[in-house]
Amino acid sequence: DIGFMGCLTKNSSGKIVEAADIFVGGRIASDSHLTGVYKKAVPCEDLVPIVADLLVERFGAVPREREEDEE
């Protein structure tokens, strides 16, 4: 599982922006808990490439080729 907890952080230019701590693992149900933080205070604008790399590294995802006009 991948989890996110919202927070605030400063971006590379020093502006305070919305961000998220990224968690990997943990449990749900009556004994639910979070595991250790994978990365802390990641600005939301930086989440997609970090999560994409995480999916490949930890979960065996295979990246697909993107067209030039895709984001």
N, C-alpha and C positions, 0 to 999 in steps of 0.2 A: 504494500500500500504506500501511496504517497499522500502526505497531508500538508496543508498550508495553514499558517496562523498569521493573520494580518498584523502589521506593525508600521512604524514610520522609520525612515532612515534618511541620511543625506546622500544625494547622488554625486556623481563625479565633479559637478560644478558647485557643490556645497548647498544646494537647495534641498529643503526637506520634502520628501516625496513618499507616497504610499509604497509599502514593501511587504514582503512575507518571509517568515521563517519556513524552511522546507524540512519536513520530517519524512523519514523512510522507515517503514515497518510499523510496529505497534499492534494493538488489538482493538476490536470492537466487541460489544456485548456487555455483560455485567462486570467483567474484569477489564474494561477498556483502559488503555493507557497509551501515551505517546512514547516513542523511542527517542534516542538522542537526535539532536538537530543535525541535518545533513549540511545545510548552509543557513546562516543567520542573516536577516535583514537584507534580502535581495530586492532591489527596486523592481516594481512590477514590470517596467519596461525591459528588464533583463531576464524575466522568468522563462520565456519560451525556449531560448537556446540552452539554458541550464537544465530545464526539465527534459528537453529532447536528448541531451547527452546522458542524463540520468537514466532515461528509459532504455537507451542502448547499453550502457555500462552495467546496470543492475538487473534489468528485466529482459534482456535479449532482443529488444526491438531492432528492427532493421530499417534504417533511414531510407526514404524513397527519394528519387531524383525530383527536384522541383523545377517547374517551368520558370522562366525569367519573370513572368508577370505575377507569380504567386508570392505571398508574403511568408 
